[in-house]
Amino acid sequence: MVLLIYDIIIPLIGSLLLVICVMVGVAFLTLLERKVLGYIQIRKGPNKVGFNGLLQPFSDAVKLFTKEQTYPLLSNYIIYHFSPIFSLFLSLLIWLCIPYLIKLYSFNLGVLFFLCCTSMGVYTVMIAGWSSNSNYALLGGLRAVAQTISYEVSLSLILLSFIFLIGGYNFLSFLLFQKYAWFMVFCFPLALMWLASCLAETNRTPFDFAEGESELVSGFNVEYSSGGFALIFLAEYSSILFMSMLFIVLFMGSDIYSLLFFLKLTFISFIFIWVRGTLPRFRYDKLMYLAWKSFLPLSLNYLFFFIGVKIFFISVLI
């Protein structure tokens, strides 16, 4: 009975608490975004619901989930319906690979788990665009898939560089290796590349081609309304929060249970919003050029450099 409690019930309760905390975090991230964008554009942002607009995200959630659900008559209804649900499920599942020191789930292959989950996220966008049976949605989906696959290559190579350096796939090793010096100190170009790739991976400005309203009528999610749209929205912001957290684990390593960690997380999330308020959208060919002609060669060079450093130290120790 004790074994059942420790092995099944406690991880389930822990997972449920994690999901609730991520959802609350996402709610307040949307509020932060609207406030920051408001001040960037010299206006106030939401300030009516609750004290200074504090309850605005919950009011939005109630509004979105109580609206009438409409769906295109010619859509492939079942996969059209399940795509946003699966998208949110993936973006919440990915949170399990972060090294919680309470051993909620022990991942020795956390980096591989992260890469698998982000690769699966491509299918949800593609299926959402295709199953809507709308040309605009399909075009947005195709652009999003091409963009995500391109930037996943540079993300994987950057991760591979660090895997060679630390000699393992566990994210816990990143916290241990950065006890005295951050990886960001001696890998600053890699940190900037990772941040730009995260922006592209989460379809954020200046790489928001999947949802380019001005030329695509909101892209792959154009046929979604009420609950379906809310789930896509939650999945996107959950990914932003996770990518911010991963940036800190990889480059600004600190203990998850310190206040400093959460201050850094807030700052990186703020950078995502700041970029949206500051930069115009890229041209699509420039985006692809950046991925294949700039990021790929640079991340490959860093990979070879790290392999060389590792071999050198091993030969010196032997």
Secondary structure, 3 states (H helix, E strand, C coil): CHHHHHHHHHHHHHHHHHHHHHHHHHHHHHHHHHHHHHHHCCCCCCCCCCHHHCCHHHHHHHHHHHCCCCCCCCCCHHHHHHHHHHHHHHHHHHHHHCCCCCCCCCCCCHHHHHHHHHHHHHHHHHHHHHHCCCHHHHHHHHHHHHHHHHHHHHHHHHHHHHHHHHCCCCCHHHHHHCCCCCHHHHCHHHHHHHHHHHHHHCCCCCCCCCCCHHHHCCHHHCCCCHHHHHHHHHHHHHHHHHHHHHHHHHHCCCCCCCHHHHHHHHHHHHHHHHHHHHCCCCCHHHHHHHHHHHHHHHHHHHHHHHHHHHHHHHHHHC
